[in-house]
């Protein structure tokens, strides 16, 4: 098992789990900036628990729960002291309107059938043919679980079609801003901050 130290958090990761990378760091930094002390937070698709661990290390009195489908990720996140449940997106949550902030680093890479990776790690990358398959499902449900003044922090790539993702978020009632971005080798990563209208 390997580990990374970031913003005071020591986070372990293991085989079959997405290793924290540029997208993880960018999203974690945005979470530190935008999540308020005392918030109730949900991270969808936590993987190793890296982002959740950074939040818990840097914010005070945060109530945080995370989810993932990958059994290796669930074990890894628990070793990182993240309260995590096994479910697909919001499948394990019955109580609605409970979270101040919902955080998601989705599988966002456009992926053809012959490009799919084997095993559990494919869940971290495979965004469907346009890179937005999982994002569409997330956005169709997320409002049900946010408090009336809640917000979303969503990591996407220039390969995902940012204008289309923002349009999808607008259609679901979110005011959207790009709050941080970073150019990488073959893409530009960005964090979208969506606030509910009204």
PyMOL commands that set and color helices and strands:
alter all, ss='L'
color gray80, all
select helices_A, chain A and resi 22-34+50-58+71-79+113-115+120-124+133-145+158-160+162-171
alter helices_A, ss='H'
color red, helices_A
select strands_A, chain A and resi 2-6+9-13+40-44+63-68+84-86+99-105+146-157+174-183+188-196
alter strands_A, ss='S'
color yellow, strands_A
deselect
rebuild
show_as cartoon
